[in-house]
Amino acid sequence: MEMINKPDIVQTIEQAGFELKRKGKSFWLSCPFHEEKTPSLKIDPERQSFFCFGCNAKGDSITFIQKVYRLSFKEACQYLNINKPLRISPETQKKRGLVKVFREWERSLKKELTDYYRDFKTITKDLTTMEEVEGFVGDFNLILIVEWYLEILTNGSDEEKYNLFKRIR
């Protein structure tokens, strides 16, 4: 599958008439998308992307042209002389789909476990007798697992999260 070569972001912005200031490996510009007194738009030539710390605008050379001239994606590609449409390989689409499903599972499980943990703490905080505690023995055992899973979901690597996914699915 042939991918398009996007034009260099620095050259694209300069050719659009903007003066860039170099600071280290990056370039800076007063953001054309909002009013400001000091440059807040950072251009990263290595990543071929821009980000504005003032208005959160971000993207690549195509996105920049789209935003500056209020063009559609297709019009921006034409402006930049890009003839081939951007295509994502079926393998990449499949991987993105799997990652999306995994992240949704991760968020859902974390919310479910957090709700359970909060409810458990609320219910058990006022237990005073051994008989009351005995009614929640199974939950006291389960809360250790919940805390362990939440630790993985909050601070674990993607590999640890995936292993958890395989373990409980």
Backbone as a ProteinNet text record, in pm:
[ID]
protein_1_A
[PRIMARY]
MEMINKPDIVQTIEQAGFELKRKGKSFWLSCPFHEEKTPSLKIDPERQSFFCFGCNAKGDSITFIQKVYRLSFKEACQYLNINKPLRISPETQKKRGLVKVFREWERSLKKELTDYYRDFKTITKDLTTMEEVEGFVGDFNLILIVEWYLEILTNGSDEEKYNLFKRIR
[TERTIARY]
84.2	0	88.9	64.9	146	89.4	176.1	135.2	181.8	112.2	155.1	271	351.6	458	407.7	389.4	344.7	462.9	434.8	544.8	599.6	724.2	789.1	711.5	685.4	601.8	667	797.4	866.9	856.9	886.8	878.5	735.8	638.9	499	457.4	494.1	455.4	527	654.9	729.8	674.7	642.5	588	449.8	380.7	250.3	267.1	392.2	418.6	442	468.4	490.7	639.8	684	823.9	842.5	926.5	950.8	1075.2	1074.1	1191.3	1240.4	1367	1424.5	1467	1431.1	1476.7	1512.8	1642.3	1685.8	1648.5	1585.5	1544.8	1409.1	1338	1202.4	1198.3	1083.3	1055.3	931	921.6	808.1	748.3	620.1	545.9	431.2	398	275.3	160.6	75	-29.7	-126.6	-146.6	-239.9	-386.7	-410.6	-547.6	-613.3	-537.3	-595.6	-505.9	-559.5	-484	-387.5	-265.5	-168.4	-56.1	17.2	126.6	262.7	274.7	401.6	379.1	478.3	462.6	430.9	326.6	288.4	273.1	291.9	278.9	417.1	434.3	563.2	558.1	659.9	671.8	786.4	756	855.8	891.2	1007.8	1044.4	1068.2	1112.8	1136.6	1005.7	904.1	772.8	684.9	729.6	652.2	512.9	512.5	384.7	396	278.6	274.2	176.9	197.2	105.5	105.9	-13.5	-24.4	-59	24.2	1.3	-106	-150.2	-254.1	-393.9	-411.9	-546.9	-557	-447	-441	-456.8	-439.5	-441.5	-321.6	-341.3	-230.6	-252.1	-144	-156.1	-26.5	-41.3	73	64.5	143.1	145.4	8.6	-60.1	-191.7	-290.9	-291.1	-381.9	-355.9	-229.4	-195.5	-258.7	-242.4	-298.7	-451.2	-509.8	-655	-703.3	-635.2	-677.9	-650.8	-534.3	-498.8	-593.3	-620.9	-699.8	-845.3	-880.2	-1015.6	-1054.7	-971.7	-991.7	-1031.4	-1093.4	-1119.9	-988.9	-989.2	-868.9	-829.6	-927.7	-901.2	-846.6	-906.4	-859.5	-717.4	-687.6	-552.3	-451.6	-488.7	-399.6	-375.3	-479.4	-463.6	-373.5	-394.4	-311.7	-164.3	-139	-1.8	51	-27.1	11.8	27.1	-57.1	-56.5	-168.3	-130.1	-229.4	-288.1	-210.1	-258.3	-327.4	-442.2	-509.2	-434.9	-448.3	-387.3	-461.2	-389.2	-451.4	-386.6	-469.5	-420.5	-432.8	-324	-323.5	-424.9	-478	-572.6	-513.4	-383.5	-318.6	-320.2	-289	-289.1	-430.5	-529.5	-668.8	-709.7	-669.7	-704	-638.3	-508.6	-437.5	-503.4	-540.2	-605.9	-738.9	-811.5	-938.9	-920.2	-819.2	-791.6	-748	-665.1	-620.6	-740	-829.2	-948.2	-1034.9	-1058.9	-1138.4	-1069.7	-937.7	-862.5	-871.9	-855.5	-863.3	-1003.9	-1105.4	-1242.8	-1263	-1210.9	-1218.6	-1146.1	-1027.2	-946.4	-1021.8	-1079.5	-1156	-1278	-1348.1	-1469.4	-1438.3	-1336.4	-1299.4	-1252.6	-1173.9	-1124.3	-1240.4	-1339.1	-1455.8	-1534.9	-1557.1	-1632	-1562.5	-1431.7	-1357	-1351.6	-1336.5	-1333.6	-1467.9	-1576.4	-1709.9	-1727.3	-1685.4	-1696.8	-1615.3	-1493.5	-1403.6	-1465	-1513.9	-1574.4	-1697.9	-1783.1	-1902.9	-1865.1	-1765.6	-1720.5	-1672.4	-1590.2	-1537.8	-1651.1	-1747	-1860.6	-1943.2	-1969.9	-2053.9	-1983.2	-1853.8	-1783.3	-1719.6	-1718.8	-1649.9	-1714.2	-1841.6	-1910.9	-1937.2	-1873.6	-1893.1	-1829.3	-1903.1	-1850.3	-1843.2	-1926.3	-1926.4	-1869.1	-1824.4	-1768.8	-1875.5	-1999.1	-2107.4	-2127.2	-2117.7	-2132	-2016.2	-1896	-1778.3	-1790.2	-1836.6	-1849.4	-1943	-2038.1	-2128.4	-2058.5	-1938.7	-1864.9	-1731.2	-1714.9	-1586.9	-1545.7	-1637.4	-1605.4	-1561.7	-1626.7	-1591.8	-1454.8	-1421.1	-1289.1	-1179.1	-1203.7	-1106.3	-1099.4	-1214.9	-1221.5	-1158	-1165.3	-1113.2	-962	-891	-746.2	-719.8	-800.4	-786.1	-821.7	-928.8	-970.4	-857.6	-795.9	-684.6	-567.6	-538.4	-429.1	-459.5	-581.5	-620.2	-616.4	-664.1	-661.6	-518.4	-430.2	-288.9	-233.1	-265.5	-218.2	-278.4	-410.1	-477.1	-430.2	-390.4	-348.5	-200.8	-116.6	28.6	102.4	33.1	100	134.7	224.6	260.7	148.3	151.8	52.5	61.9	183	199.9	131.2	147.8	82	-70	-118.2	-262.2	-314.9	-237.8	-278.8	-280.6	-181.8	-181.7	-303.2	-341.3	-462.9	-584.3	-588.7	-698	-711.2	-598	-600.7	-643.2	-602.6	-631.3	-780.6	-846	-985.3	-1086.7	-1042	-1135.3	-1171.8
-117	0	123.4	212.1	332.4	443.3	505.1	615.2	746.3	854.8	984.2	1037.4	1113.8	1184.5	1325.1	1356.4	1490.2	1585.4	1707.8	1805.1	1837.5	1877.3	1914	2026.4	2010.4	2107	2244.1	2248.4	2377.5	2451.8	2384.1	2446.8	2490	2406.7	2438	2566.6	2579.2	2696.9	2821.2	2807	2921.4	2963.5	2865.9	2898.2	2962.2	2937.9	3000.6	3144.3	3188.4	3327.2	3354.7	3253.6	3272.4	3266.4	3355.2	3360.5	3279.9	3178.1	3089.7	3133	3111.8	3137.7	3004.2	2975.6	2849.3	2860.4	2759.5	2746.9	2600.9	2571.2	2432.7	2355.4	2240.1	2156.9	2198	2283.4	2321.5	2460.7	2492.8	2626.2	2677.2	2809.5	2871.3	2978.5	3001.1	3095.3	3151.4	3278.7	3330.7	3261.2	3198.1	3113.1	3193.4	3151.7	3222.4	3189	3097.7	3051.9	3123.4	3207.5	3286	3407.6	3504.2	3625	3592.7	3642.5	3621.7	3723.2	3738.3	3834.8	3769.1	3642.5	3572	3441.6	3398.1	3274.8	3153.9	3081.6	2963.1	2839.8	2855.7	2743.6	2683.6	2559.6	2489.8	2395.8	2401.7	2312.9	2217.2	2088.5	1984.7	1919.8	1957.1	1902.8	1751.6	1696.8	1552.4	1474.5	1522.1	1455.7	1506.2	1611.2	1672.6	1713.2	1781.8	1821.4	1957.7	2016.1	2141.4	2126.5	2210.4	2215	2355.8	2409.5	2541.7	2525.5	2583.2	2575.6	2675.2	2761.6	2857.5	2807.4	2752.8	2709	2559.1	2486.5	2340.6	2293	2381.8	2339.6	2248	2142.2	2049.7	1980.8	1924	1850	1845	1820.9	1808.8	1919.2	1906.7	2011.2	2025.8	1915.6	1921.3	1992.2	1953.9	2015.2	2164.7	2204.4	2346	2423.7	2373.8	2441.4	2441.7	2331.7	2326.5	2438.5	2453.7	2550.9	2695.2	2719.4	2856.1	2907.3	2823.3	2867.1	2817.6	2750.4	2695.3	2608.4	2507.9	2416.6	2278.5	2202	2061.5	1985	1861.3	1778.4	1768.5	1740.8	1725.3	1855.3	1969.4	2098.5	2129	2095.1	2117.1	2031	1907.5	1819.7	1877.5	1930.7	1992.9	2115.5	2197.1	2315.7	2276.5	2166.7	2120.8	2032.8	2018.5	1935.9	1788.4	1741.6	1599.3	1534.5	1445.7	1384.5	1255.5	1182	1054	1074	1014.6	1027	948.3	995.5	926.7	795.9	686.2	554.9	486.5	420.5	343.5	197	124	-16.6	-95	-204.2	-286.7	-339.4	-369.3	-417.5	-308.7	-185.3	-73.1	-46.2	-52.8	-32.8	-138.4	-263.3	-371.7	-349.3	-311	-284.2	-169.7	-63	50.3	7.8	-76.4	-125.9	-207.9	-295.5	-377.2	-291.9	-191.9	-102.5	-26.3	18.5	92.1	3.7	-120.1	-213.2	-237.8	-256.3	-280.5	-161.2	-39.1	81.9	99.7	66.3	74.2	-26.4	-147.1	-249.2	-199.3	-143.3	-92.9	14.4	113.5	220.4	164.8	74.7	17.2	-62.1	-146.2	-226	-136	-34.7	55.2	127.2	172.2	239	141.8	22.2	-79.2	-112.5	-133.6	-167.1	-49.4	71.4	190.6	208.6	190	199.9	95	-28.9	-136.5	-103.1	-55.9	-22.4	88.4	192.8	305.3	258.9	178.4	127.5	40.2	-44.6	-133.1	-50.9	49.7	133.7	209	256.5	329.3	237.5	117.9	23.7	-28.9	-55.8	-122.2	-26.2	102.5	195.8	202.7	173.1	184.9	50	-57.3	-187.6	-185.4	-234.5	-227.9	-363.8	-458.7	-589	-695.1	-804.3	-916.2	-978.1	-981	-1037.6	-955.1	-821.9	-736.2	-761	-773.7	-798.4	-933.5	-1035.9	-1169.2	-1170.3	-1078.7	-1070.3	-1024.3	-971	-919.1	-989.9	-1110.3	-1182.2	-1199.8	-1243.9	-1263.7	-1134.6	-1024.8	-894.9	-847.7	-876	-837.4	-911.7	-1037.1	-1112.6	-1057.2	-1025.2	-975.4	-836.2	-755.9	-619	-618	-719.2	-728.1	-747.2	-828.3	-849.7	-721.2	-655.7	-529.8	-427.1	-414.6	-319.8	-355.6	-483.8	-529.2	-495.3	-524.9	-493.8	-343.4	-264.7	-118.9	-66.3	-125.3	-86	-112.5	-228.2	-260.7	-163.6	-139.9	-52.4	92.8	134.9	273	293.9	203	224.4	120.1	18.3	-89.5	-55	-134.2	-118.6	-178	-149.7	-209.3	-361.4	-413.6	-559.1	-616.8	-550.9	-597.1	-588.2	-481.4	-465.9	-574.5	-604	-708.8	-844.9	-871.5	-997.6	-1007.5	-894.9	-891.8	-919.6	-860	-882.3	-1031.8	-1096.5	-1240.1	-1322	-1280	-1353.8	-1353	-1240.2	-1231.9	-1242.2	-1250.4	-1263.4	-1405.9
0	0	0	-91.1	-104.4	-16.1	59.7	147	84	115	62.3	144.4	81.7	151.6	178.2	303.6	340.7	327.7	288.9	280.2	419.3	423.2	548.4	615.6	743	814.8	824.6	845.6	855.8	723.5	613.5	481.9	449.6	484.6	458.2	529.1	655.4	733.3	681.3	648.5	595.1	458.4	372.9	241.2	250.3	362.1	384	434.9	451.9	486.7	634.2	711.2	854	884.3	974.1	1014.9	1142.4	1135.6	1249.2	1324.7	1454.7	1538.2	1592.1	1567.3	1612.8	1758.9	1837.7	1976	1996.1	2000.3	2011.6	1886.4	1904.7	1791	1735	1807.3	1768.2	1708.8	1649.3	1598.9	1670.7	1683.8	1752.1	1663.7	1685.2	1603.5	1686.5	1666	1726.1	1655.5	1731.3	1674.9	1588.9	1464.8	1376.7	1405.8	1499.9	1526.1	1643.5	1715.4	1824.8	1851.5	1922.8	1959	2072.2	2061.9	2168.8	2158.2	2268.4	2272.7	2256.8	2298.2	2284.9	2208.9	2131.7	2054.1	2142.6	2105.7	2181.8	2092.8	1962.7	1870.2	1846.9	1888.1	1875.8	1755.9	1673.8	1558.4	1585.4	1577.9	1602.2	1469.2	1412	1280.6	1281.9	1395.1	1401.7	1391.1	1458.7	1456.2	1342.8	1277.6	1169.7	1218.6	1333.8	1392.2	1458.9	1488.6	1562.2	1678.3	1780.8	1894.8	1950.8	1976	2036.9	2184.1	2269.3	2413	2457.8	2368.4	2401.7	2370.7	2249.3	2208	2184.6	2205.8	2190	2045.7	1948.3	1808.6	1786.3	1708.4	1682.7	1550.1	1497	1373.2	1295.8	1165.5	1075.5	970.6	864.9	762	694.1	671.4	607.5	699.7	826.9	923.5	934.6	934.3	944.7	829.8	707.7	590.4	596.8	641.8	658.3	749.9	863.7	964.5	919.3	861.9	821.7	713.1	614.3	499.5	504.9	615.1	632.6	512.8	488.7	376.7	427	341.9	373	358	401.9	387.9	239.9	155.5	12.1	-47.1	-10.2	-61.7	-14.2	112.5	165.2	91.3	60.5	-17.3	-156.2	-217	-348.6	-338.3	-236.4	-214.5	-201.8	-131.8	-108.4	-222.1	-328.2	-443.3	-406.6	-319.3	-284.1	-364.1	-453.2	-541.7	-487.6	-412.7	-362	-227.8	-209.6	-79.4	27.9	149.3	262.9	285.8	285.7	306.4	425.7	499.7	613.5	576.4	593.9	555.3	637.7	583.5	658.4	789.6	789.2	911.2	1018.9	978.4	1072.4	1122.6	1034.1	1075.3	1177.1	1152.1	1244.4	1380.5	1379.5	1504.6	1581.2	1511.6	1576.2	1637.6	1565.7	1617.2	1743.5	1743.3	1861.1	1979.8	1953.7	2061.4	2117	2029.9	2075	2164.7	2123.8	2204.7	2338.4	2335.8	2459	2552.5	2501	2585	2642.6	2565	2616.3	2729.3	2711.2	2816.9	2942	2922.3	3033.2	3112	3041	3108	3180.1	3114.9	3172.2	3298.7	3293.8	3410.6	3524	3492.4	3596.1	3664.7	3587.4	3645.9	3733.1	3683	3757.4	3889.8	3885.1	4006.5	4103.5	4050.6	4135.9	4206	4132.4	4193	4302.4	4273.5	4372.6	4497.2	4477.1	4587.9	4673.8	4608.1	4680.2	4759.4	4694.3	4762.6	4881.4	4863.4	4971.6	5091.1	5064.1	5172.7	5242.7	5166.7	5224.8	5315.3	5267.6	5342.3	5466.7	5456.5	5566.9	5667.2	5640	5730.8	5869.3	5878.6	6007.5	6075.1	6025.8	6089.7	6228.2	6326.7	6463.7	6531.9	6490.3	6557.8	6466.2	6527.2	6451	6361.3	6407.8	6326.6	6198.8	6211.2	6093.1	5995.2	6047.2	5963.6	5893.3	5964.4	5905.9	5785.5	5783.1	5669	5541.1	5555.1	5439.6	5417.7	5474.7	5463.8	5318	5234.1	5091.8	5025.7	5062.2	5005	5053	5179.7	5231	5154.9	5119.8	5040.3	4897.5	4842.8	4705.3	4692	4795.2	4785.6	4763.1	4810.8	4784.7	4635.9	4571.8	4427.1	4352.1	4395.6	4333.1	4342.4	4459.2	4475.8	4385.6	4372.3	4286.3	4140	4094.4	3956.2	3930.3	4025.8	4008.8	4000.8	4077.6	4072	3932.2	3874.8	3739	3638	3648.5	3552.3	3563.5	3683	3704.1	3674.4	3719.3	3710.6	3627.9	3581.7	3510.5	3367	3311.2	3170.3	3085.6	2955.2	2866.2	2867.8	2882.6	2888.7	3012.9	3127.1	3249.4	3236.2	3174	3153.1	3059.1	2954.6	2860.9	2929.8	3015.1	3090.4	3182.7	3241.9	3323.7	3237	3122.1	3027.5	2995.1	2963.2	2932.1	3052.6	3173.1	3295.3	3327.4	3307.5	3351.8	3238.4	3116.6	3004.2	2983.1
[MASK]
+++++++++++++++++++++++++++++++++++++++++++++++++++++++++++++++++++++++++++++++++++++++++++++++++++++++++++++++++++++++++++++++++++++++++++++++++++++++++++++++++++++++++

